[in-house]
């Protein structure tokens, strides 16, 4: 499934406020105007072992402190929306919230706010 992600980079960049690149198969990357770099990973789900089910990880690559940037939300939503629209019923995303630093609920609230009212079922 992730081998097709390169097909959608132009369409993603038409919607995204930040320039998105395909860093490697299954990994989109972008840098904000505050020099924060984000990687958006889509991995084959190891539990279900079906190519249309992927795990999503959003990783901030540096710890630059900067104000909330709404363009990050727009960029992530653009990536996920384009993939869901193009892959239709053949694509399921599973998102888990890392709790290694005790912030999993905070991550959930951010994601919930980002996708409320987007017409994307994610719960």
NORFEN-V122790 format. One record per residue. N is the residue number from 1. SS is DSSP state (alpha for helix, beta for strand, coil for the rest). PHI is phi as a letter, one per 30 degrees, with the letter a starting at -180 (* if undefined). D_LAST is the distance of its C-alpha to the last C-alpha in Angstrom with 2 decimals. Layout:
N|SS|PHI|D_LAST + N|SS|PHI|D_LAST
This chain:
1|coil|*|21.94 + 2|alpha|d|22.32 + 3|alpha|d|25.97 + 4|alpha|d|25.13 + 5|alpha|d|23.42 + 6|alpha|d|26.86 + 7|alpha|d|27.29 + 8|alpha|c|24.88 + 9|alpha|d|26.23 + 10|alpha|d|28.54 + 11|alpha|d|25.95 + 12|alpha|d|23.61 + 13|alpha|d|26.65 + 14|alpha|d|27.49 + 15|alpha|c|24.32 + 16|coil|d|23.91 + 17|coil|d|26.07 + 18|coil|c|26.69 + 19|coil|d|28.36 + 20|beta|c|26.07 + 21|beta|b|27.76 + 22|beta|c|26.92 + 23|beta|d|28.07 + 24|beta|a|27.86 + 25|coil|e|26.14 + 26|coil|i|22.36 + 27|beta|b|22.84 + 28|beta|c|22.93 + 29|beta|b|24.74 + 30|beta|a|25.82 + 31|beta|c|28.01 + 32|coil|d|27.83 + 33|coil|d|30.97 + 34|coil|c|30.93 + 35|coil|i|31.23 + 36|coil|d|27.82 + 37|beta|c|26.74 + 38|beta|c|23.16 + 39|beta|c|22.30 + 40|beta|c|19.11 + 41|beta|c|19.14 + 42|beta|b|17.72 + 43|beta|c|18.89 + 44|beta|e|19.38 + 45|coil|d|17.16 + 46|coil|d|19.87 + 47|coil|d|18.35 + 48|coil|d|17.68 + 49|coil|h|20.65 + 50|coil|b|19.78 + 51|coil|d|20.48 + 52|coil|d|17.66 + 53|beta|c|14.95 + 54|beta|b|15.01 + 55|beta|c|13.88 + 56|beta|c|13.65 + 57|beta|b|15.76 + 58|beta|c|16.92 + 59|beta|b|20.29 + 60|beta|d|22.81 + 61|coil|d|26.12 + 62|coil|b|28.39 + 63|coil|c|28.50 + 64|coil|d|30.12 + 65|coil|d|29.66 + 66|coil|a|29.13 + 67|coil|d|27.73 + 68|coil|e|24.17 + 69|coil|c|24.18 + 70|alpha|d|22.09 + 71|alpha|d|23.15 + 72|alpha|d|21.00 + 73|alpha|e|17.86 + 74|alpha|e|19.54 + 75|alpha|d|20.46 + 76|alpha|d|17.12 + 77|alpha|d|15.52 + 78|alpha|d|18.63 + 79|alpha|e|18.33 + 80|alpha|d|14.81 + 81|alpha|d|15.59 + 82|alpha|d|18.95 + 83|alpha|d|17.77 + 84|alpha|d|15.25 + 85|alpha|d|18.05 + 86|alpha|d|20.72 + 87|alpha|c|19.22 + 88|alpha|h|17.68 + 89|alpha|d|16.55 + 90|alpha|c|17.77 + 91|coil|b|15.13 + 92|beta|b|11.78 + 93|beta|c|10.51 + 94|beta|c|9.37 + 95|beta|c|9.35 + 96|coil|c|11.02 + 97|coil|c|12.59 + 98|coil|d|16.34 + 99|coil|c|18.07 + 100|coil|d|21.59 + 101|coil|c|22.59 + 102|coil|i|20.74 + 103|coil|c|18.45 + 104|alpha|d|14.99 + 105|alpha|d|13.88 + 106|alpha|d|15.63 + 107|alpha|d|13.83 + 108|alpha|e|10.38 + 109|alpha|d|12.05 + 110|alpha|d|13.52 + 111|alpha|d|10.56 + 112|alpha|e|8.88 + 113|alpha|d|12.38 + 114|alpha|d|12.83 + 115|alpha|c|10.18 + 116|coil|d|10.51 + 117|coil|i|12.70 + 118|coil|d|12.70 + 119|coil|i|11.89 + 120|coil|c|9.29 + 121|coil|d|6.13 + 122|coil|b|3.80 + 123|coil|c|0.00
